[in-house]
C-alpha cells in the first residue's frame, strides 16, 4: 500500500478496480477456455492419436519393416535428394504454392511414388482433374473395387467421397468407386507413380481396420524392400505465418487488455480538465531591476545610438505637444524654431527662478547634436548620457515655461499678445 500512498483516494480506487477486473478476466479465461480435444482435430498427422490422426498407420509402417521418417522441411529439399526408391505420403496437405507442385512433379519424374489424399492433395499432383463429388456427403461410403488396378483389393473400403477424379484420360486407372464416381485412382508420371484418394479416411486411426482400408494403404505405399517412406508434416494445417503467435488465448488477452487500457486512459483524462497542482507564479521584477536589465542589454550589444534615438523621439513628441504642433516629425532646427515661437528666448524664465542662459540658440545646438547622435554608431555611453540629460533639462524648462504662461494675469497676457 505504500506504493499507492502518493495517489489520492479516487486514483487508488480506480487503480484497484482496474487490477481487480484484469484478474477476474484472467480467471474466466482460464476456466472457460476449452481444452484441445484430439478427436476433433481433422488433420491426419502422424503424431496424433485421435480419431482422425494417423499415428497408428505410421507406427504400423515402422513395425512392418519400412524405412519411414517424418518430413518437416520444404518439399523442394526432398525433391533434390529424391530417387526411384522415394515414397512421399501427403495426407490431407494444405498448400497451393507453385513451389510445392513443382517439387512433387520432380519427385515423380525421378521415379518416386507419391500418395496424396483429399482435394488439396490432388491439386499438388501433375495433370490434376480433382472435382467436388456430385453427391457430397460427410459420412463414409463403402467403396467397391473397380478395374484391374493393383490397388483394387478383393473387398470394399470405407472412405468419405468428398471429391472425385473423372477418368478422362486413358492413363488414369480407377481402383475404387463410390456411387459410380472414382475415389481412388493411380497413374504414371514420367518414371514414377501418382496415387490419389478422395480423403484420408482409410489411413486414419478410427477407420484403418475397417474393411480393406489397411490393405489399400499398404498397396498404395508399395513393398517395404528398398523403399524410403517420407511422411510429410510440413503441409499440415494452415500455412505458417507471422501472425501464428496470436492464436489461442493470446489474442483475447491482447484485445481485452487494450480495451481496458483505453478505458483507463479515457476515465483518467475525463476526470480532470486541468493540472493537478497550480503552476508557480513567476516573480515580477521591480522597475529598477527592469531598467538595469535593459541597460545591461544595451551595453552588451553596443546599442548606445538606439537608446539615444528613443530619448530623442520622446523629447520630440513631448515638445510637439507643448508647442501645439500637429505632428512631431520635425528636425532639430524646425523644433528649435517652434519652441522659440512658443516660449520666446526663455531668458525671462531664467530671471524668474529658472535656469539662465538657456536661449533658443543654445537649445538649437543641443537639439542638432542630439539628432545627429541618433545615427552615430560610435557614440560613447558618456556622450549619450550627457545628451539625454541635456534633453531632459530642456524639457523641464519648457514645462516650467508652460506653467508660468498659464499663471499670467489677463493684462500681462494681453501685453504679451500685443507685442
LINMO-V271501 format. One record per helix or strand of 3 or more residues. SS is the DSSP state (hx for helix, st for strand). FROM is the first residue (numbers start at 0). LEN is the number of residues. If there is no record, write none. Layout:
ss=SS from=FROM len=LEN
ss=SS from=FROM len=LEN
//
This chain:
ss=hx from=1 len=3
ss=hx from=8 len=24
ss=hx from=37 len=3
ss=hx from=54 len=9
ss=st from=66 len=5
ss=hx from=74 len=7
ss=st from=85 len=5
ss=hx from=97 len=12
ss=st from=112 len=5
ss=hx from=117 len=7
ss=st from=129 len=3
ss=st from=140 len=5
ss=st from=156 len=3
ss=st from=162 len=3
ss=st from=172 len=6
ss=st from=180 len=9
ss=st from=191 len=6
ss=hx from=200 len=3
ss=hx from=212 len=9
ss=st from=227 len=5
ss=hx from=243 len=3
ss=hx from=248 len=22
ss=hx from=286 len=15
ss=hx from=303 len=20
ss=hx from=331 len=12
ss=hx from=346 len=5
ss=hx from=359 len=14
ss=hx from=380 len=27
ss=hx from=409 len=9
//
